[in-house]
Structure formats: C-alpha cells, structure tokens
Amino acid sequence: MAIYLHTDDLPAGLSFGSSVAVDSETMGLNPHRDRLCVVQLSDGNGDAHLVQFKSGTYDAPNLKALMANSDVLKIFHFARFDVAVIKQYLKVDTSPLYCTKIASKLIRTYTDRHGLKDLCRELTGVDLNKQQQSSDWGADIITPEQQEYAASDVLYLHKMKEKLDMMLEREGRMHIANAAFAFLPTQAEMDLVGYGDMDLFSH
C-alpha cells in the first residue's frame, strides 16, 4: 500500500479510471460548523491519495473536476454526509455515485450492522482499525497513524461494492439501489438547507 499526501488539491493529470472510492474527514458531523479537513481517494488497486485542506482554503480545481466527472463513478460509505460536506466546502455536486451503506441496508437484511468496519470484515475479511476516527483532523500535520486510518476507509470500497452488487443482482434489488444512489445529491442538499430530519414521504 502506498499513501500519497497532497496539500490543497490533487496533482494535475492524475487519473482514477472509471471509478474512485472517496471519503472525507472533518472536524465533526455538522457541515455548517465542522470544516472539511481531508478528502481521501483510491482507485481500488491498493494506493490511496489524501488531500489535506487548511482552514479556509478550498480552491481545488482538479478534485472538483473529478467529483463532477460524469464518466467516473464515486464510491462512498455513507455518501449522504460526504456529498453534503463536499458540496458545502468545495461547492461542487458529486455524481454519479454509489453508497455501500445504502447497498448494505437494502441487501444485508439479516443484520442491523451496516457500519464500515462490520461490512468490511464480512465482505473482505479485513478488520479495520478505527482508533484514529475521533482524532484532530484539523491539525497542521496529519500523523502517519491518521494517514493509515484515512487510507483504510477507501482501500476496500471497490471490493465491497463487487460483493454487494452480486447480492443486489441476485435478490433483484439493484434497480432500487440505483434509484436511491441517484437521489443522494438531492438528499445532501436537503440536509444542508435544514430538511435533513424531515420525512417528506410521510402523511
């Protein structure tokens, strides 16, 4: 595994092929209060690229172009949050996208454990170390332990997607998953403008 740390943006010309795994690290879970600190990416071949943002510095044209590229599928776990925080700070709509958490909830109905750690363990046999999850991602220097943690959150998403797709196809639920994925950018925008807790489809 190789981890590449970049400041403010991805290098020009860097390609991730037809799909890229994406995650983010923030100062907390409120996009309006807790700033975006790191975006991590992987093409599924064992390498990870981390983009670190200093406070107030979000001019990242290469990363923004990748997020908006309609020819590159962005794979997330719990895309709802990441897509919202990326829109809030990078001012870009992310699409098309795939969410392993939504896929898991649609197909792994035999369990209520849909977190990344549980899902990764079942589908890939890898036991992720989540020790750095609640560390200070706004620090000027990201420690090697933080870098490894951030990388691990994207390194296995491609393999997880493959297994989830097989299950979704087998049970005839892929069309539902695709419809849910397509709605995620709208859900993220709703979260940002204050409708996150409202069920618009209830009576």
N, C-alpha and C positions, 0 to 999 in steps of 0.2 A: 504493500500500500504506500502510495506517495501522497503527501498533503502539500498543496501549494497555497500560500497565504498571499493575498493581494490587498492593496490598500485602495479604497475608493471605487474601483471598477475592475472588470475582467480585462485581460490583455486583448488587444485588437487581434482579430483573426482566429481566436480560439473557438474550436468547433466541438459540439457535443453530439453530433449526428442527429437522428430523428427523435430522440427522447433524452431528457435530462432529469435526474432526481434533484429536488430542491427542498431546502428547509431554511429556517431563519432562527436567529437568536436575538432576543430583545431584553430590555430592562424589566419587563413584566408582561402582564397579559391584557393591559389596556392600551390599545394602539394610539389613543389620543394623548396619553400620559407617558407611556413607556416606549422610548425610541427604539428604532431598528439599529442593531449593532453589527450583525453578521448575516450574510447570506451564503449558504454552502451548496455546492453543486457536485454531481457526479454523473458520468456517462454510463455507469454500471460496470466498468472494466477495472475497478479496484483503485482508482485515483479520485481524489477529492480536491476541489478548488474552493477556497474560502475568501470571501470579500469582506473586509473589515471597514466599517464606516465610523469616522469620527463624528462627534455631535454636530449636527447642522450641515454636514457635507454629504449630499446625496445626488451629486451630478455624476451619474454612472451610465453613459450612453450605450456602452456595449452590453451591460447587464440588462438594461431596459429593452434593448432591441431583442435580446434573447427571450425575455419574458413575453414579449408581444409577438414573437415569430410564430405565425400560424402553421409553419411546417415542422415545428418542434413541440412534441408533447412534454408537458411539465408534470412530473410525478411527485406528489406530496403525501405526507401522512398528516391528516387533519388540515387539509388545504384551506378550509374556511378561515382560519386565523392567519396563516402565512400570506394568503392572497390579499387579505384586508390590510395587513401591516405593510406589505409591499406597495399596495395602492396608496396608502396614507403617506409614505415617505419617499417612494421613488416616482409616484404619480404616473403609474402605468397599470393597465389592465392585463392580467396574466391569463393567457389562453393559447391553445387548448390545454386542458389539464385532467389529471387523474388523481383520485384520493384513495389511498389504501385503507384508510379508516372507514370511509363510506362503503367501500367494497367489502370490507370485513363485516360490517354490520348487516349488509344485505345477504351475505352468504354463510358466515360463521354463526348461524343462529343457535348453535349448540353451546354457546358460551356468551358471557357478558364481558369478557376480557378482550377489548379491542385496542388497547394501548400498543404503542410501537414495540416495546420490549416483549410483551406476550406474543404479539403477532410475528415478530421476527424469530423468536425462539421456535414457534411451531412450524413456520413455513420454511425457514432456512437452517435451523439448528444452531443459530448464533445467539449467544446470551449477551445482550448489550449491557455495557456499564453506564449507568445513568447518574453517577456520582456528581458530575460537573453540571448537571441540569440547572441547579439553583446557584450558580456562581455569578460573579460580576462580569457580565459580558460587555460593559461599557468601559472597562479598564483600557488604558493606552496600549498595554501589552497583553495579548492573549497567550496564556501559558500553553506549553506542549500538551498538557492534560486536557485543556479546553479544546485545543485543535483536534485531538483524537476523538473527543466526545462529539464535536460538531461533525466531523467526517463520518463517524459511525452512523449518524442519523440519516445519511443519504446513500451510503455504500451498498445497502442491501435492498433498496426500494424496487429496483428493477426485477430482482429475483422474486420478491414478494408479489409484485404485480403479475408475473407469469403464473404463479400458483393460484392467485385469486382469480385471474381471468379463466383459467381452466375450470375452476369451481363454478364461476358465474355462468359460463357457457353450458356446463353440464346440467345445471339446475334451471336454465332458461331465464336467467335474470340479468343478462348483460345489457339488454335494452333499457332496463330500469336504471342500472348503474350509469350508463352513458347519459341518460336524461338528468340524473342527479348531478353528475360532473358538469354538465353544460349550465346548470343553474347556479353553480358555486360563485362565479363572479358577481352575479346579482345578489346572492346572499351576503357576500362580503361587503358589498356597497350598502346593503340594508343595515348590516352591523355597524358600519361607520357612521350612518346618519341617525342611529338610535332605534332601529326596529329589530334589533337582534333577539330580544326576548319575546317578541310578539309572534303568535301563530296566526298568520294571515288566512289559513285554510280552515280554522275552527269557526264554529257558529257565531 
